[in-house]
Amino acid sequence: MNSLHIKHPKQTNYDLVSLGAVVTRLDSGVVPFEHANTYDIHVSGGEYNVAANLARAFEMRSAVATAMVDYPVGRKVEAEIRRMGVAGIYKRFAHNGVHGPNIAQVWSDRGQGVRAPVVFYNRANEAAAQLEPGSFDWDAIFSSGIRWFHSGGIFAALSEGTTELIIEAMQAARAAGAVVSFDLNYRGKLWAANAPAGKDPVELAQRTLSRIVEHVDVLVGNEEDLQMGLALEGPKVEKQSKLDPALFFAMMESVSKRFPGIKAVATTMREVKSTNRHDWSAVLYLDGKGYQAPTCTLDVYDRVGGGDGFASGLIYGLLSGMSPEEALRIGWAHGALLTTYPGDTTMAVKEQVESFASGSSARIQR
């Protein structure tokens, strides 16, 4: 048992509701953008990915609350959300045929070997940034029951309105008896681009994210997220192994002291040898006790979404009543598997995740 009071599935309509922006990621593969003639389109979003992974890999009842634009890109996104088995809860926007508002685009190549991946955004006139308190009727959404609510720092960075909407939703979710989680997902580019003139974007991010974290039970974030997003003092990890759990446990204790309402903190640990070769582990700090997943070496196909894969696997484990060790291993295993697929969301099935979590190899399955 742990201090997370999780409702029984029969008491609820949703296992998880996620709040955030859904985007399209245009992926040129290993070819740099300026040389590419074709792009794969992946429907993505840090918050949405968690809901999609839970529904697809773990057969849980998930929903995403987001902005939806009624134009061809929006119809493609909406169809993909349905295909992944996620219920859509939409604030709809009409597109004017010229300027938007738009479903945002993220451009990302995969890099290769010593060449790092490159990511940049086109979030001009993004519909999701126009979401604000009152955009959704949370009492109606949660009236049939919810077990877990999730959002993230990427959505919080879009506007003052999205921050206030996250807090509004978290308060309603807590009143409905849900566990509340938040992935810090600190993105310096987004905070810098969206900070009002004369405002220090780092200070804005730290003040904003700290307000949100006051309402959180389970926090997900690596050492950069915790240091840059919450202004927490931490070890100089660049001088030490990124796989040393003591470094992260020290920071997690700092989180617990500053935010006593937080019951759990979790993160992946990744040592990047090259774009395609990573050492991978994960840690969980729950009720004052630390847990570490095994370390494995990943041959990475596409690293985008690995952290969301970890978060969704961990949430599934906790929702399913697993021990902290078991839930952590499921998150670690699912995040690892997700890096072997193209795109941002899972192609795994639960049995594959459980098999890898229990120590299986990559030998051919006949």
KEKE-3310 file (N, C-alpha, C; in steps of 0.2 Angstrom, whole numbers, plus 5000, padded with zeros to 4 digits):
npx = (5004:5002:5002:4994:4978:4969:4955:4943:4941:4927:4920:4921:4921:4932:4949:4959:4961:4968:4975:4979:4989:4987:4997:5004:5018:5031:5041:5057:5065:5081:5086:5092:5082:5083:5087:5077:5063:5052:5040:5036:5020:5016:5004:5004:5009:5014:5006:4994:5000:5002:4989:4986:4995:4991:4978:4981:4992:4989:4976:4967:4954:4954:4955:4957:4957:4957:4961:4952:4953:4942:4946:4956:4968:4965:4954:4962:4970:4960:4954:4965:4966:4954:4958:4968:4960:4956:4946:4939:4938:4933:4937:4931:4937:4935:4943:4950:4954:4965:4974:4972:4964:4977:4981:4996:5013:5026:5043:5054:5069:5077:5091:5107:5119:5133:5127:5116:5098:5086:5075:5062:5049:5032:5021:5013:4998:4991:4978:4977:4983:4974:4965:4957:4952:4936:4935:4931:4919:4922:4915:4905:4912:4919:4909:4905:4915:4932:4949:4962:4971:4980:4993:5004:5020:5023:5011:5007:5016:5012:5003:4996:4983:4982:4989:4981:4970:4975:4977:4963:4957:4965:4961:4947:4948:4954:4944:4935:4941:4952:4969:4982:4993:5009:5019:5034:5042:5051:5053:5064:5064:5050:5046:5054:5049:5036:5035:5030:5035:5049:5049:5058:5060:5064:5062:5048:5044:5048:5040:5027:5026:5029:5017:5008:5012:5009:4997:4998:5000:5008:5024:5033:5049:5065:5082:5085:5073:5068:5078:5078:5065:5059:5067:5076:5089:5102:5113:5128:5125:5131:5144:5145:5139:5125:5117:5117:5108:5108:5110:5098:5088:5092:5088:5074:5071:5072:5062:5051:5052:5049:5037:5026:5014:5016:5017:5024:5038:5046:5057:5065:5082:5095:5109:5117:5126:5127:5117:5109:5112:5109:5111:5099:5088:5078:5070:5060:5053:5044:5033:5044:5053:5066:5067:5074:5075:5081:5096:5098:5104:5100:5096:5092:5078:5069:5069:5059:5046:5049:5050:5037:5032:5037:5031:5017:5017:5021:5010:5000:5004:5003:4990:4985:4987:5000:5015:5027:5040:5036:5028:5037:5046:5038:5035:5048:5051:5041:5044:5057:5054:5046:5055:5059:5051:5044:5038:5028:5019:5014:5017:5017:5011:5003:5008:5020:5027:5026:5034:5047:5049:5050:5062:5065:5073:5079:5077:5071:5054:5045)
npy = (4994:5012:5030:5035:5037:5028:5026:5013:5004:5002:5012:5023:5032:5036:5030:5039:5056:5067:5083:5095:5101:5096:5091:5091:5082:5084:5074:5071:5060:5052:5062:5078:5093:5103:5096:5086:5079:5072:5070:5061:5061:5063:5062:5070:5076:5081:5078:5072:5061:5052:5048:5042:5031:5024:5020:5012:5003:4998:4996:5004:5016:5031:5048:5064:5081:5095:5107:5108:5110:5115:5110:5102:5097:5096:5087:5076:5074:5072:5060:5051:5052:5045:5033:5028:5025:5034:5045:5060:5076:5091:5108:5117:5126:5137:5138:5151:5149:5155:5162:5154:5150:5137:5120:5116:5114:5103:5102:5089:5080:5064:5063:5055:5044:5052:5064:5075:5074:5087:5099:5110:5123:5127:5137:5147:5157:5147:5136:5129:5137:5147:5142:5142:5146:5139:5134:5121:5110:5105:5099:5092:5083:5076:5070:5057:5050:5049:5042:5046:5061:5071:5082:5094:5103:5108:5112:5121:5131:5138:5149:5162:5159:5145:5140:5144:5136:5123:5123:5125:5114:5104:5106:5103:5090:5084:5087:5078:5066:5061:5055:5067:5071:5078:5082:5090:5094:5104:5117:5127:5135:5137:5144:5156:5161:5164:5172:5188:5204:5211:5202:5190:5174:5162:5165:5167:5154:5147:5152:5150:5136:5132:5136:5127:5115:5114:5108:5095:5077:5067:5069:5071:5072:5076:5080:5092:5098:5099:5108:5119:5122:5122:5129:5122:5118:5107:5093:5094:5087:5085:5083:5070:5053:5051:5041:5038:5035:5041:5055:5059:5055:5064:5076:5073:5072:5086:5091:5086:5092:5105:5105:5098:5092:5083:5066:5057:5056:5055:5049:5047:5040:5044:5040:5047:5040:5040:5047:5036:5026:5023:5022:5017:5020:5022:5030:5031:5040:5037:5040:5044:5034:5027:5020:5010:5006:4993:4995:4997:4995:5005:5003:5015:5020:5031:5044:5052:5054:5044:5048:5051:5038:5031:5038:5035:5021:5019:5026:5017:5005:5010:5013:5000:4994:4989:4985:4998:4995:4986:4994:5004:4997:4993:5006:5009:4999:5001:5014:5011:5002:5011:5019:5011:5012:5021:5038:5046:5040:5024:5007:4996:4981:4976:4963:4963:4973:4969:4957:4962:4969:4960:4954:4948:4944:4951:4941:4932:4930:4916)
npz = (5000:4997:4999:4989:4985:4976:4966:4964:4948:4945:4950:4942:4926:4919:4918:4916:4913:4902:4900:4888:4874:4858:4845:4828:4823:4812:4804:4797:4797:4796:4788:4787:4789:4778:4767:4765:4756:4759:4773:4788:4797:4813:4826:4841:4857:4873:4884:4879:4873:4885:4888:4876:4876:4887:4883:4872:4873:4886:4888:4895:4900:4894:4891:4882:4885:4875:4863:4847:4830:4817:4803:4789:4794:4808:4807:4803:4815:4825:4820:4822:4836:4839:4833:4842:4853:4862:4871:4865:4872:4868:4865:4853:4838:4825:4809:4799:4786:4782:4792:4804:4819:4823:4823:4831:4824:4826:4822:4818:4816:4816:4819:4819:4824:4828:4826:4832:4836:4829:4834:4831:4832:4826:4832:4830:4832:4839:4843:4855:4864:4867:4875:4891:4909:4911:4899:4898:4905:4920:4930:4924:4916:4925:4933:4931:4937:4940:4940:4938:4935:4923:4917:4910:4908:4896:4890:4900:4897:4886:4888:4899:4901:4899:4910:4921:4918:4919:4933:4938:4933:4940:4953:4952:4948:4960:4969:4964:4968:4962:4958:4955:4943:4936:4923:4922:4911:4906:4894:4887:4876:4873:4884:4883:4871:4874:4885:4892:4886:4894:4904:4914:4906:4913:4926:4926:4922:4933:4943:4938:4936:4949:4956:4950:4954:4967:4968:4965:4966:4960:4953:4938:4932:4926:4931:4925:4923:4936:4942:4933:4930:4943:4951:4960:4970:4965:4962:4952:4939:4927:4929:4934:4934:4925:4928:4941:4955:4967:4966:4960:4970:4980:4975:4975:4988:4991:4984:4990:5003:5000:4993:5001:4999:4988:4984:4977:4966:4950:4938:4922:4918:4909:4899:4886:4874:4860:4847:4844:4853:4870:4887:4899:4912:4927:4940:4956:4968:4982:4995:5004:5001:4990:4974:4961:4944:4933:4923:4906:4889:4876:4859:4849:4839:4837:4848:4853:4864:4873:4887:4890:4887:4898:4909:4906:4908:4921:4928:4924:4931:4944:4944:4943:4955:4957:4966:4971:4965:4955:4947:4943:4936:4925:4919:4916:4906:4896:4892:4887:4876:4868:4862:4851:4841:4827:4828:4841:4850:4857:4850:4857:4865:4880:4885:4879:4886:4899:4898:4894:4906:4915:4912:4899:4884:4867:4858:4844:4842:4839)
capx = (5000:5005:4998:4990:4972:4966:4948:4942:4938:4920:4918:4923:4920:4938:4955:4964:4959:4974:4974:4985:4989:4989:5001:5007:5026:5033:5048:5061:5069:5088:5088:5091:5076:5084:5088:5071:5058:5046:5040:5030:5017:5014:5000:5008:5008:5017:5000:4990:5004:5001:4982:4986:4999:4987:4973:4983:4996:4987:4968:4964:4949:4958:4952:4961:4954:4961:4958:4952:4951:4938:4949:4958:4973:4961:4951:4967:4971:4954:4954:4971:4964:4950:4961:4972:4956:4956:4940:4941:4934:4936:4934:4932:4938:4934:4948:4947:4956:4971:4978:4970:4969:4980:4985:5003:5017:5033:5047:5060:5073:5080:5098:5110:5126:5136:5123:5110:5091:5085:5068:5059:5041:5028:5015:5009:4991:4989:4972:4977:4986:4968:4961:4957:4947:4929:4934:4928:4914:4925:4910:4901:4917:4921:4903:4904:4921:4939:4954:4969:4971:4987:4994:5011:5023:5023:5004:5008:5021:5009:4999:4994:4976:4983:4991:4975:4966:4978:4975:4956:4956:4967:4956:4941:4950:4955:4938:4932:4944:4957:4976:4984:5000:5011:5026:5037:5043:5053:5056:5066:5062:5043:5045:5057:5045:5029:5036:5029:5041:5052:5049:5063:5057:5066:5059:5041:5043:5048:5035:5021:5027:5028:5010:5004:5015:5006:4991:5000:5002:5014:5028:5038:5053:5072:5086:5085:5066:5068:5082:5076:5058:5057:5073:5078:5096:5103:5120:5130:5125:5136:5151:5144:5135:5118:5113:5118:5102:5109:5109:5091:5085:5094:5083:5067:5070:5071:5055:5046:5052:5047:5030:5024:5008:5018:5018:5029:5042:5049:5060:5070:5089:5097:5116:5117:5132:5126:5110:5106:5114:5108:5110:5093:5086:5072:5069:5054:5053:5037:5032:5050:5058:5068:5067:5078:5074:5087:5099:5099:5107:5095:5097:5086:5076:5066:5069:5054:5040:5051:5048:5029:5031:5039:5025:5011:5018:5021:5004:4997:5006:5000:4982:4983:4988:5006:5020:5031:5045:5033:5025:5043:5049:5033:5036:5055:5051:5037:5048:5062:5051:5044:5061:5061:5046:5043:5032:5028:5015:5016:5015:5018:5005:5004:5012:5027:5030:5027:5039:5053:5050:5052:5069:5066:5078:5076:5077:5066:5048:5042)
capy = (5000:5018:5035:5037:5034:5027:5024:5006:5006:5002:5018:5028:5031:5036:5029:5045:5062:5071:5090:5098:5103:5090:5094:5086:5082:5082:5070:5070:5054:5054:5067:5085:5096:5107:5091:5082:5080:5069:5070:5058:5066:5060:5066:5070:5081:5077:5076:5067:5054:5048:5045:5037:5025:5020:5016:5008:4997:4995:4995:5008:5021:5037:5054:5070:5087:5099:5112:5105:5115:5111:5110:5096:5095:5095:5081:5070:5073:5069:5053:5048:5051:5039:5026:5026:5022:5039:5049:5067:5081:5096:5115:5118:5132:5137:5140:5156:5148:5159:5163:5149:5147:5131:5114:5118:5109:5102:5099:5085:5075:5059:5063:5048:5043:5058:5070:5075:5077:5094:5101:5117:5123:5132:5137:5153:5157:5140:5136:5127:5143:5151:5138:5146:5143:5139:5131:5114:5109:5099:5095:5087:5078:5071:5068:5050:5047:5049:5039:5050:5067:5072:5088:5095:5109:5111:5116:5127:5137:5141:5156:5163:5155:5138:5139:5144:5131:5117:5124:5124:5106:5100:5107:5099:5083:5082:5087:5072:5060:5058:5057:5072:5070:5083:5081:5097:5095:5111:5118:5134:5139:5139:5150:5162:5164:5166:5177:5195:5209:5213:5197:5184:5168:5157:5166:5166:5147:5144:5154:5147:5129:5131:5137:5121:5109:5115:5104:5089:5071:5063:5074:5068:5077:5075:5085:5099:5100:5101:5114:5125:5123:5124:5133:5118:5117:5100:5091:5096:5080:5085:5081:5064:5049:5053:5035:5038:5037:5045:5062:5061:5055:5070:5081:5072:5074:5093:5092:5084:5097:5112:5104:5093:5088:5078:5060:5053:5060:5050:5052:5042:5042:5042:5042:5047:5038:5043:5048:5029:5022:5026:5018:5019:5018:5026:5030:5033:5041:5037:5040:5044:5028:5027:5014:5011:5001:4991:4999:4993:4999:5005:5005:5020:5022:5037:5045:5057:5051:5039:5050:5050:5031:5029:5040:5031:5014:5020:5027:5011:5001:5012:5012:4993:4991:4986:4988:5003:4992:4983:5000:5008:4993:4993:5012:5009:4994:5004:5019:5008:5000:5016:5022:5007:5013:5028:5041:5048:5035:5017:5002:4990:4978:4975:4957:4964:4977:4965:4952:4965:4972:4954:4952:4945:4947:4952:4935:4931:4926:4912)
capz = (5000:4997:5001:4984:4986:4969:4966:4960:4941:4944:4953:4938:4919:4916:4922:4916:4909:4901:4898:4885:4867:4853:4839:4823:4822:4805:4805:4791:4798:4797:4783:4789:4786:4772:4762:4765:4752:4762:4780:4791:4801:4819:4830:4847:4863:4879:4889:4875:4873:4890:4887:4870:4877:4892:4880:4866:4876:4893:4887:4900:4898:4894:4887:4882:4884:4871:4858:4841:4825:4812:4796:4787:4799:4814:4806:4804:4822:4828:4818:4825:4843:4839:4832:4848:4858:4867:4870:4864:4875:4863:4864:4845:4835:4817:4805:4795:4780:4781:4798:4809:4823:4820:4827:4831:4821:4829:4817:4822:4813:4821:4819:4818:4827:4832:4824:4837:4833:4829:4835:4832:4832:4823:4836:4828:4832:4841:4846:4862:4868:4868:4881:4898:4913:4908:4892:4899:4911:4923:4935:4920:4914:4931:4936:4931:4940:4937:4944:4938:4930:4921:4913:4909:4908:4889:4890:4904:4894:4880:4889:4906:4902:4900:4917:4925:4916:4923:4940:4938:4931:4945:4959:4951:4949:4967:4972:4962:4971:4957:4959:4950:4941:4931:4920:4922:4904:4905:4887:4888:4870:4874:4889:4881:4866:4876:4890:4890:4886:4900:4909:4913:4905:4918:4932:4924:4922:4940:4947:4936:4938:4957:4958:4948:4958:4974:4967:4962:4970:4957:4949:4934:4929:4926:4935:4922:4924:4943:4943:4929:4931:4950:4955:4965:4970:4964:4960:4946:4936:4921:4931:4937:4930:4925:4930:4948:4958:4973:4963:4959:4976:4984:4973:4976:4995:4991:4981:4996:5008:4997:4991:5006:4996:4983:4987:4973:4961:4946:4932:4918:4918:4902:4897:4879:4871:4853:4845:4843:4859:4876:4893:4901:4919:4930:4948:4959:4975:4984:5002:5007:4999:4983:4970:4955:4939:4930:4918:4900:4884:4870:4852:4848:4833:4838:4855:4855:4867:4878:4893:4890:4888:4905:4913:4906:4911:4928:4930:4923:4936:4950:4944:4943:4961:4958:4971:4968:4961:4949:4943:4940:4930:4919:4916:4913:4901:4891:4889:4882:4870:4864:4858:4846:4836:4824:4831:4848:4854:4858:4846:4861:4868:4887:4886:4877:4891:4905:4897:4895:4913:4919:4910:4893:4879:4861:4854:4840:4845:4834)
cpx = (5004:5000:4994:4983:4968:4959:4948:4939:4931:4917:4919:4922:4927:4944:4959:4961:4966:4972:4980:4984:4991:4992:5002:5015:5027:5040:5051:5065:5076:5090:5087:5085:5077:5085:5082:5066:5051:5046:5035:5027:5014:5010:5003:5006:5010:5011:4996:4994:5003:4994:4982:4989:4995:4982:4976:4987:4993:4979:4965:4959:4952:4954:4957:4956:4959:4957:4958:4949:4948:4941:4953:4963:4969:4957:4956:4969:4966:4953:4959:4969:4959:4953:4965:4967:4955:4949:4942:4936:4937:4932:4936:4933:4937:4940:4946:4950:4963:4976:4977:4964:4971:4981:4992:5007:5024:5037:5053:5063:5075:5087:5101:5117:5128:5132:5116:5103:5090:5077:5067:5052:5038:5022:5012:5002:4988:4983:4972:4979:4980:4964:4962:4952:4940:4929:4931:4924:4917:4920:4906:4906:4919:4915:4903:4910:4927:4944:4960:4968:4979:4988:5002:5014:5023:5016:5005:5012:5017:5006:4998:4987:4977:4985:4985:4970:4968:4976:4968:4955:4959:4963:4950:4942:4951:4949:4934:4935:4950:4964:4978:4992:5002:5018:5029:5039:5046:5056:5058:5064:5055:5042:5048:5052:5039:5029:5034:5035:5043:5052:5054:5059:5058:5062:5051:5040:5043:5042:5028:5021:5026:5021:5006:5006:5012:5000:4992:5002:5008:5017:5032:5042:5061:5076:5086:5078:5066:5072:5080:5069:5055:5062:5075:5086:5097:5111:5121:5131:5130:5143:5151:5140:5128:5114:5114:5112:5102:5108:5102:5087:5086:5089:5076:5066:5068:5064:5050:5046:5048:5039:5028:5018:5010:5020:5023:5032:5046:5052:5064:5077:5092:5105:5117:5124:5133:5119:5106:5108:5114:5108:5104:5091:5080:5072:5062:5055:5046:5036:5039:5055:5059:5068:5070:5076:5081:5090:5100:5102:5102:5098:5091:5085:5073:5065:5063:5048:5042:5049:5041:5028:5032:5033:5019:5012:5018:5014:4999:4998:5003:4993:4980:4985:4995:5010:5024:5036:5042:5031:5031:5045:5044:5034:5043:5054:5047:5041:5054:5059:5049:5049:5062:5056:5046:5037:5033:5024:5017:5013:5015:5011:5008:5009:5019:5031:5031:5033:5046:5054:5052:5059:5070:5071:5075:5077:5071:5060:5045:5035)
cpy = (5006:5024:5038:5033:5034:5023:5017:5008:5006:5008:5024:5027:5032:5034:5035:5050:5066:5078:5093:5099:5097:5094:5089:5087:5080:5080:5068:5064:5056:5059:5074:5088:5099:5102:5086:5084:5077:5069:5065:5062:5061:5064:5065:5075:5077:5075:5071:5061:5049:5044:5040:5031:5021:5016:5011:5002:4994:4994:4998:5014:5028:5042:5060:5076:5092:5103:5108:5110:5112:5113:5104:5093:5093:5088:5075:5069:5070:5061:5049:5047:5045:5033:5024:5024:5028:5043:5056:5071:5088:5103:5116:5125:5132:5140:5145:5155:5151:5159:5157:5151:5140:5126:5116:5112:5109:5099:5095:5080:5070:5060:5056:5049:5049:5064:5070:5077:5084:5095:5108:5117:5128:5132:5144:5152:5150:5140:5134:5132:5147:5148:5142:5143:5144:5136:5124:5114:5103:5095:5090:5081:5073:5068:5060:5046:5047:5046:5044:5056:5069:5078:5089:5102:5112:5115:5122:5133:5141:5148:5156:5159:5148:5136:5139:5139:5124:5117:5122:5117:5102:5100:5103:5092:5080:5082:5080:5065:5057:5060:5062:5071:5076:5081:5088:5098:5102:5112:5126:5138:5141:5145:5156:5165:5167:5171:5184:5199:5211:5208:5192:5178:5163:5158:5165:5158:5144:5146:5151:5139:5127:5131:5130:5116:5109:5110:5097:5083:5068:5068:5070:5073:5075:5080:5092:5102:5103:5107:5120:5127:5125:5127:5129:5117:5109:5099:5093:5089:5080:5082:5073:5060:5051:5047:5034:5040:5041:5053:5064:5060:5061:5075:5080:5073:5082:5095:5091:5089:5103:5111:5098:5089:5083:5072:5056:5058:5054:5053:5046:5045:5040:5045:5042:5046:5041:5044:5041:5024:5025:5021:5021:5016:5022:5025:5033:5034:5042:5036:5040:5038:5028:5020:5015:5005:4999:4996:4994:4998:4999:5007:5009:5021:5029:5039:5049:5052:5046:5041:5049:5042:5028:5032:5036:5024:5014:5021:5021:5006:5003:5011:5005:4990:4988:4989:4993:5000:4990:4989:5003:5003:4993:5000:5012:5005:4998:5010:5017:5006:5005:5019:5017:5008:5020:5031:5042:5044:5028:5013:4995:4987:4976:4969:4959:4968:4973:4960:4956:4967:4966:4951:4948:4948:4949:4947:4934:4927:4923:4909)
cpz = (5000:4999:4995:4984:4979:4969:4962:4953:4941:4947:4948:4930:4916:4920:4922:4911:4908:4898:4895:4878:4863:4847:4834:4823:4815:4806:4798:4792:4799:4793:4787:4785:4779:4766:4761:4760:4754:4770:4783:4796:4807:4823:4837:4852:4869:4884:4885:4874:4878:4890:4882:4872:4882:4888:4875:4869:4882:4893:4893:4897:4899:4890:4887:4881:4881:4866:4851:4836:4819:4805:4795:4792:4806:4813:4806:4811:4826:4826:4821:4833:4844:4838:4838:4853:4863:4866:4870:4868:4872:4865:4857:4843:4827:4814:4800:4787:4778:4787:4804:4813:4821:4825:4826:4827:4825:4823:4820:4817:4818:4823:4818:4820:4831:4830:4828:4833:4834:4830:4835:4831:4827:4827:4835:4828:4834:4845:4853:4867:4870:4873:4887:4902:4910:4902:4892:4905:4915:4928:4930:4918:4919:4935:4936:4934:4936:4942:4944:4933:4929:4916:4913:4908:4901:4888:4894:4901:4889:4882:4896:4907:4902:4907:4921:4924:4919:4930:4942:4937:4937:4951:4958:4951:4956:4970:4970:4964:4967:4960:4953:4949:4936:4929:4919:4914:4902:4898:4887:4882:4870:4879:4887:4875:4868:4882:4888:4890:4893:4906:4908:4912:4910:4924:4932:4925:4929:4944:4945:4938:4945:4959:4956:4952:4965:4974:4965:4967:4967:4952:4945:4931:4931:4930:4932:4923:4931:4945:4939:4930:4938:4954:4961:4965:4969:4962:4953:4942:4930:4922:4934:4933:4930:4927:4938:4952:4964:4971:4963:4966:4981:4982:4975:4983:4995:4989:4987:5001:5006:4996:4995:5003:4991:4987:4983:4968:4957:4940:4928:4919:4912:4901:4890:4877:4864:4852:4846:4849:4865:4881:4897:4908:4921:4937:4950:4966:4978:4992:5006:5006:4992:4980:4964:4950:4937:4925:4912:4894:4878:4864:4849:4841:4833:4845:4857:4858:4872:4885:4895:4891:4895:4909:4913:4908:4918:4931:4929:4929:4943:4950:4945:4950:4962:4964:4967:4963:4955:4944:4940:4935:4924:4915:4912:4906:4895:4888:4885:4876:4865:4860:4852:4840:4833:4827:4838:4853:4853:4852:4850:4863:4875:4888:4884:4883:4897:4904:4897:4902:4917:4917:4904:4889:4872:4856:4850:4843:4839:4836)
residu = (MET:ASN:SER:LEU:HIS:ILE:LYS:HIS:PRO:LYS:GLN:THR:ASN:TYR:ASP:LEU:VAL:SER:LEU:GLY:ALA:VAL:VAL:THR:ARG:LEU:ASP:SER:GLY:VAL:VAL:PRO:PHE:GLU:HIS:ALA:ASN:THR:TYR:ASP:ILE:HIS:VAL:SER:GLY:GLY:GLU:TYR:ASN:VAL:ALA:ALA:ASN:LEU:ALA:ARG:ALA:PHE:GLU:MET:ARG:SER:ALA:VAL:ALA:THR:ALA:MET:VAL:ASP:TYR:PRO:VAL:GLY:ARG:LYS:VAL:GLU:ALA:GLU:ILE:ARG:ARG:MET:GLY:VAL:ALA:GLY:ILE:TYR:LYS:ARG:PHE:ALA:HIS:ASN:GLY:VAL:HIS:GLY:PRO:ASN:ILE:ALA:GLN:VAL:TRP:SER:ASP:ARG:GLY:GLN:GLY:VAL:ARG:ALA:PRO:VAL:VAL:PHE:TYR:ASN:ARG:ALA:ASN:GLU:ALA:ALA:ALA:GLN:LEU:GLU:PRO:GLY:SER:PHE:ASP:TRP:ASP:ALA:ILE:PHE:SER:SER:GLY:ILE:ARG:TRP:PHE:HIS:SER:GLY:GLY:ILE:PHE:ALA:ALA:LEU:SER:GLU:GLY:THR:THR:GLU:LEU:ILE:ILE:GLU:ALA:MET:GLN:ALA:ALA:ARG:ALA:ALA:GLY:ALA:VAL:VAL:SER:PHE:ASP:LEU:ASN:TYR:ARG:GLY:LYS:LEU:TRP:ALA:ALA:ASN:ALA:PRO:ALA:GLY:LYS:ASP:PRO:VAL:GLU:LEU:ALA:GLN:ARG:THR:LEU:SER:ARG:ILE:VAL:GLU:HIS:VAL:ASP:VAL:LEU:VAL:GLY:ASN:GLU:GLU:ASP:LEU:GLN:MET:GLY:LEU:ALA:LEU:GLU:GLY:PRO:LYS:VAL:GLU:LYS:GLN:SER:LYS:LEU:ASP:PRO:ALA:LEU:PHE:PHE:ALA:MET:MET:GLU:SER:VAL:SER:LYS:ARG:PHE:PRO:GLY:ILE:LYS:ALA:VAL:ALA:THR:THR:MET:ARG:GLU:VAL:LYS:SER:THR:ASN:ARG:HIS:ASP:TRP:SER:ALA:VAL:LEU:TYR:LEU:ASP:GLY:LYS:GLY:TYR:GLN:ALA:PRO:THR:CYS:THR:LEU:ASP:VAL:TYR:ASP:ARG:VAL:GLY:GLY:GLY:ASP:GLY:PHE:ALA:SER:GLY:LEU:ILE:TYR:GLY:LEU:LEU:SER:GLY:MET:SER:PRO:GLU:GLU:ALA:LEU:ARG:ILE:GLY:TRP:ALA:HIS:GLY:ALA:LEU:LEU:THR:THR:TYR:PRO:GLY:ASP:THR:THR:MET:ALA:VAL:LYS:GLU:GLN:VAL:GLU:SER:PHE:ALA:SER:GLY:SER:SER:ALA:ARG:ILE:GLN:ARG)
# end
